[in-house]
Amino acid sequence: MTLEMQTAESGESAAASIEKDLRRAIIELELLPGTRLSEQDIATRLGVSRQPVREALIRLANSRLIEIRPHRGTVVARISAKEMTEALFVRQSVEIAVVAKAAQNFDAWQRKRIASLLVKQQEAAEKLDHAGFREHDEAFHIAIATGAGVGIAWIAIADMKTHMDRVCNMTLQSEADMARRVREHQAIMDAIDAHDIEGAKAAMTTHLGSILDDLPDLETRHANLFI
């Protein structure tokens, strides 16, 4: 992986910027599970002191994306199917409640924004633009929570969903895979537009649950990446 120091956002510390870049690389599987991470090597490549790198690694360890093993080194954590399933349970509980609320009343401006996001996501699928697709995918879920008036719900699950994201990225390898996700998003919005609470809950359940359908096959094909 080519690691470069990105321009920090306003008010963002060096540690936060490094953490964001490493988190993205881990989630997008540029840094595969089991990869060794050297605090000194990262600091040298980024042209920073070891302190912000150390802080970034501690934060990632707290999110269980890396393992800091005294006297043995730091490595990217392998994917735990159990942990991912538990994270999915929590995410489903939150997002199903969110779409139920969204189906009752939804902000018109956010609805227009979502229409634009779905178009962009479809375009990203056709171009096999994985990074763009994932960006629009997350924006879609954030917009639903915001449009339902419970934006804080996304904040509550943002950290734990990273354990699902690595598996999600393994399933989005073709245009067909990504197009299916877009159709699932559209089904969610169709139910919200129709004020169909049960339909919205069912569509979200199907959308998030499809990740588990792929899990056994992924564990078999990529056994070295899982615990």
N, C-alpha and C positions, 0 to 999 in steps of 0.2 A: 504494500500500500504506500502511495505517495502522500505523506502527511505534510501539510502546509498550514501555517498560522493564518487563519481567516481574520478579516477585519472584525473586531468585536463590535457588537451593537452598543448603542449609547448606554453608558452606565454599566456595561458588562465587564466583569473582571477577566483577567487572562486565564485564570483557572476555569471560569465558566465557559469561556470560548473554547478552551482545550477539551473540556468535558463534552461539549456539544459536538465537536468534530470527531472525537473518539466514539461517542455514543452512536453517531450516524454511521461511522465505519463498521461498528460492530453489528448494528441492526441491518445494514445493507450487505453484510457478510463479506465486506472487503477485508475485515479482520475475522478470520474464521475461528470458531471455538477451538481452544487448545493453543492458540497463538501466544507466544511469549511476548510480554511487553517490558521494555527496559525504560525505567524512569530517566536514566541518563541519556539513552539514545533518543528518546522523544524530545527531551530538553535541548539536546544538541541540534537535532533536525529543525526544531522550531526557533532556535536562537533565543531561548528563555532560560531562566534559572530553574533548578529542580523543584523549587517550592510550589509554583502553580501547577506543575505536572503532578506532584504528589497529592495536592488537594483534589485535582480532577480525578485521579485514580481512586482516592478514598470515596468520592461521591459515587463513582461507578461501582465500586465494591458494595456500597450501601444499597444500590439498586440491583445487586447480585448479577451484574453483567460481566464482572471480572472477579477473579479470586486472588487476593494478596496472601501469599503463603510465606510466612517468615522463614528465612534461610533457604527457600526453594524457588523464589521468584514469583512474578505476577503473570497470570495467564487469562485469556478471554475464557469466560465460563462456558462449559458445554451446555447445550440446550436440555432442559429438564422437561420431559413431557408432562410429568406430574405438576410441576410449577406452572407450566403453560396452561394446563387444564384448569387449575385453580384460578389463574388470572382471567381466563375466559369466563368462568362462572361469575366472578365479580363484575366483569365488563358487561356480560349479558344482563345481569340484574339491573345495572345502572342504565344501560342504553335502552332496554325494553321499557323501563319506566319513563325515560326521556321521550321516546316516540309516542307513548300513550298520551303524554301531556301535549306533545306537538300536534297530535291528531285532534285535540280539543280546540286548540288555538295556536296559530303560527304567524310569526311576523312576516308581513308581505315583502319587506325589503330583503330579508334573508331568503325568502322563497325565490326571488329573482336571482339572487346570488347563487343559489344552489343550481338553478337552471343553467347558468353560465358554467359552473364547475363541472356539471355532468357532460356538457359539450366538450370542455377542455380535457376531461378525463377520457372520453371516447377518442379524441384526437391523439392523446398520448398513447392509448392502446394501439391504435392503427400504426403509429410510428415506432412502437416497441420502446417508448421512452419510459423506462422503469422509474427513474427518479421523479419525473414529472407526474407520472401516474400516482405514485405513493403520496406526493405532496397534495394533489387534488383529492385523493382518498381521505387523508386526514382532515383536510379543510372541509370536506363534506360532513363528516361526523361532528366536527366542531360547530359548523353552521346549524345543524339540527338542534344541538343543545342550546345554542344562542337563540335561535328562532323560537324555541319552546320557552325561553325565559329562564333557563337553568344552565347557563354557561359554566357555572362552577362544577357541574357534574363531570365535565370533561377533564377539568383539572384534577379531580379526585381519582381518575383512572389513568391519566396520561403516563405516569411512571410505570405502573404494573403492566400496561399494554405492551411495553417494549419486549416482554418475554414472548408475546404472540407475534410481534412484528417480524422477528427473525424467521419464524416458520412461514408467515404470510409471504415474505419475500421469496422463499423457496418455492412457493406455489404459483407465483406470477411470472412464469417463464415464457408464455406465448401470448399472442394477441387474443386467442380464444379464452385463455384464463382471465385476462384482464377484461375482456368484453363481458364475460359472465358477471364479474363484479359490478360493472356499470349497470347491467340489467337488474341486478339485485338492488342497487341503489335506487333505480327508477321505480321498482316495485314498492320500496319503502315510501317514496314520495307520492306515488299514486294513492296509497292508502291514507297518507297524511292529508292530501288534497281532498279526499272523499270523506274526511273526518271519521274514518273507519278505525277505531281504536284497536279492536282485536286483529284486524288485518295488518295494521302497522306493527303490532307486537309480533305477529307471526312472520312478517317479512323480515324484521330485524333478527328474529331467532334463526331463521333460515340462513340469512347472510352471515352471521357470526358463527353459527354452528357448522357451516361448510368447511371451516378450517380444520375441525376435528376429523372430518371425513378423509382428509388427505394425510393425517398424521401417521397412521400405521405404515403406509407405503413410504413416507419420507424417512421414518425411523429405520426401515429396512434398507433403503437405497443409500442413506447417508449415516450409517451407524456410527461412524467416527466423530460425528458432530453432536451426538446425543449422549446423555449420561446412561 
